[in-house]
Amino acid sequence: MTFYRTVLALLILLGGSGLSVQKNDAVSERININVSPSGQRHPLTLQEIVSLREIAGLQISPDGRLIAFLVKQAFIDTNGYRMALYVVKTDGASPPTKLAEEAAISEPQWSPDSRWILYISSKSGSSQIWRVAPSGGDPEQVSRHRGGLRGYKWIRPSVAVWLMDVSGGQEKSIGEPSVSSLPAILQLAWSPDGRYLAVEYKPSNEPEQMFNNSDIGLLDLQTNQFRPVVEWPGADTNIAWASDSKSFAFVSQGNIDTRERFYEFNVSVFRYSLTSGIANQVGDLQKGTLLSGLWRSAHEGLLYSVRGGVGNLYELPLTDAGRGRKITDTADYLSGCSPDDARTIAACIIENPTTPPEIATVDLRTGHLKRLTSLNPEYANIELSEVSDLKWTNRYGTETNGFLIKPLGYESGKRYPLAVILYGFEWKFTSQAQWISSYPAQVFASRGIAVLLMNFPREGGWRYGDYKRAAFSQGYSPMASIESAVDMLVKMGTVDPNRKAILGWSFGSFLTEFAITHSRLFQAASAGEGGLNNPGQYWLLGDAAMRHYLEGFFGGPPYGETYKNYKEFSPALNADKVETPILREYGPEVGFQSFEFYTALRRFGKPVEQVFYPRETHIFSQPRHRINSMRRNIDWLDFWLKGEEDPDPAKREQYTRWRVMRGTLKRTPPLLFCREP
């Protein structure tokens, strides 16, 4: 057996040593993709949203014959998730085969000879590498590091930081590389000849480096020397080596000519030459383009897919500044692609707003697409509302896009309530609001509410210390785009101008709170896990990085001459202007940021309900919390936009509070601050 077939490189270790091969128990059958649709056609339910089988990662075998992929599914009864590892043939000759199932599996990778699928599992008590043959059989534990490990990667051939002989169970260290002292390593990419390791990393822990910034360096494994090679402001990501190992490409949100850029949406592709030490821009991407992947092609170019609208696959030449070749021509969305070693076929995730994600192959020579799976066959009996891609321009001339979900059973000429949801959406499957697990977009539509999934305007960006530009880019221009979208839908005859809600999560939460403090456009609002751009973060809630950010945004601290900027822009300092009832939801990660605006709203007697969800992540993940949050948002919009109440006796106190907010009850509400169990 050759060297590259037996050597595995562990990229990041938590410590410990010692190896063994241990067999796993039998495959569990909790996740089942071989189900038949039953019952009559019906609107989507919250339970069906939460139980969707998701693709959590895929990789095609080096020989291009098989695809390993992970399926993730939530189970409400246990309030948790299961992960299953499947394999499917690229010729579509047989259905997928399950190889393993556990509470958590990650990072499936093929051995270079396509004989094994490796993955990380915590089944043994810590994160370790396991392997299983694609033909089936019991998985075997490969590593046994005390404390576990974080990541691993095959190399071919050469040396690595740590080496493991998979067949013989031997391991040795060749020395600690200088990259171990970097503040944070974000990505590692081996050169094809195995000599170099390209490292994406945070350059320092200084406050000015904490936001949207990363550099690239090279570790020469022959000399064990590390040197930075890309050090300009902006995030530099998606490293892809050329086949001769003499250059690599990467995506950047900055470039060497704009050293003062602090935050910018536009991205470019660059090629760094190891010979000249120079990075040159390649390709001619349209302004505002976002890329979801970057891989080496068979013709010494780059394969990439585009985020946002329809996600086709393209090839970008590295030898000129052309836009490259469009490989696929589909109305679907392609992402997560994995090409084989010969770069003749790729495995991708394929989906669209009304079709759940599936595994597909792309012939990289002809662009032919072939679907291989049916992971959620139940959706054959689920009625989903029509989704269309809209584009519009605000009063400043900036274009924005979004996806309109018409109410189920839409009738032309009838005006419906509207829910504008912010932001970061693509032409992906939409049951909940894509990445936002608290807003059941398709269920809103099934209940007679038009839904606009609205993106952030792509033109913009701001320089550190320029408050006027920052306020325009992050507040006033997006607000103008929201106003233009609502005006467009009202003029189309789709939306009732007197029944409109705005909802947002994370930064979308800030935009929601900015909208209700700087306009009276909406009759209801819901926001979660936000709280940005309020002065309390500077003094009490913020660290050095947050203070640096706020001074850069507002032009200085929240006192003295620059306080007026905070007073003009901050939602918390404009809480007295709020007339829109708002539901606010938080977990423990950023919940402390919520009190400033909440306290101001309560001080001015504004209609607000705030709910805390213990032990939650930034995007709510516990299945029961997801269900409860979605139900709460349905009730909130039904109450404020449609005047409807759920007759469930368990919700009596909820509606008593809300009637007090609405002014139809003349007594103090019994509870305005809630906590989920």
Secondary structure, 3 states (H helix, E strand, C coil): CCHHHHEEEEEEECCCCCEEEEECCCCCCCCCCCCCCCCCCEECCHHHHHCCCEEEEEEECCCCCEEEEEEEEEECCCCEEEEEEEEEECCCCCCCEEEEEECCEEEEEECCCCCCEEEEECCCCCCEEEEECCCCCCCEEEECCCCCEEEEEECCCCCCCEEEECCCCEEEECCCCHHHHCCEEEEEEECCCCCEEEEEEECCCCHHHCCCCCEEEEEECCCCEEEEEECCCCCEEEEEECCCCCEEEEEECCCCCCCCEEECCCCEEEEEECCCCCEEEECCCCCCCEEEEEEECCCCEEEEEEECCCECEEEEECCCCCCCEECCCCCCEEEEEEECCCCCEEEEEEEECCEEEEEEEEECCCCCEEECCCCCHHHHHEECCCEEEEEEECCCCCEEEEEEECCCCCCCCCCEEEEEEECCCCCCCCCCECCECCCCHHHHHHCCCEEEEECCCCCCCEECCCHHHHHHHHHHHHHHHHHHHHHHHHHCCCEEEEEEEEEEECHHHHHHHHHHHHCCCCCEEEEECCCCCCCHHHHHHCCHHHHHHHHHHHCCCCCHHHHHHHHHHCCHHHHHHCCCCEEEEECCCCHHHHHHHHHHHHHCCCCEEEEECCCCCCCCCCHHHHHHHHHHHHHHHHHHHHCCCCCCHHHHHHHHHHHHHHCCCCCCCCCCEEECC
